[in-house]
Amino acid sequence: METLAARALTADWLNAWLAAIGITALTGDIELSWTDSPIPHAVLHSDRGTVIDRIVESFPDVEALECLAIARVHPDCPDGAELQRNVTPSSYSERAELVRAERGSDFSLAATVTDLDEDAGAHSPFDPPMPRGITIGQRLVSCRKLIDDESLPEAIERTLVRGGTRHQNNGLGFDYRRIPSPTDPHGDVFVDPVVEVLAFHGLALLPIRGNGRRSRTRGLTASAFRPGSLTWPAWRRSLNYAAIDALLDRFWAADGAGRDGLAPDSFVVKFESLAYQPRGKMDQTRGLASRQMSSR
């Protein structure tokens, strides 16, 4: 089994934590653990070739992303019907039919929007609003277009090991690290597009659900922009995607408070979310940072 220390994917960075999980989701066979250090980083394990090769083989191209159910214009939708930011019941139903045709293998709609809310077409906090009604499908594709196919292996290795090349782009729209410093209020936002594409696939484990009256995103205990509304762990054991799903089920069922029935040493450390604080009434910026949770 090959092991790769992904030193640039640290557990205190929410998008990197999601990206590490996204790797296990995309490949189906790579396992993930975290180092036993104050700020753990991801360790990836593969028994079907090198870690980088497996990620490259599974990494979606632009065409694949444009065929997801959240694509603004989907090739299988009649008359070029668009899925706009303000999702109507009819457009949601049309895209849900596409998911059913794929036998549920397309998680993109479930991870971003639900029709089972008083606010029809309620969006996950991981699908925040963007200027000019740009959709998350468009944001995802714009990130992928920044990655050169010919240098994809090098780009992935750089992102995992040393920290990737950042581009002027808003990414998925919730990475705190993309936001300019307060000392540079007119600065541009920058993201690593490889992290953003991988993080989107990590959102497969954080779907938004509704009961007809209100909606809730898995893992969140309150509004995403209240302190501590999302908690996440770094774990010691090497786990595949299904095992991570099961572990997070128990972790979140206990509100991350340690009442999950798991061994006391199952986790290296746990983090909770901190939200970006707007700089004024007109500031629509969204961002989730983190702080380490105290031992309980």
QUIVENFEN-V36412 format. One record per helix or strand. SS is the DSSP state (@ for helix, = for strand). FROM is the first residue (numbers start at 1). LEN is the number of residues. If there is no record, write none. Layout:
# QUIVENFEN-V36412
ss = (SS/SS)
from = (FROM/FROM)
len = (LEN/LEN)
This chain:
# QUIVENFEN-V36412
ss = (=/@/=/=/@/@/=/@/=/@/=/=/@/@/@/=/=/@/@/=/@/=/=/=/=/=/@/=/=)
from = (2/14/31/41/51/62/73/78/82/89/113/122/131/136/149/167/175/176/182/190/193/208/215/220/230/239/241/267/288)
len = (9/14/4/6/8/4/1/3/1/13/2/2/3/9/14/2/1/3/3/2/13/3/3/1/6/1/13/9/5)
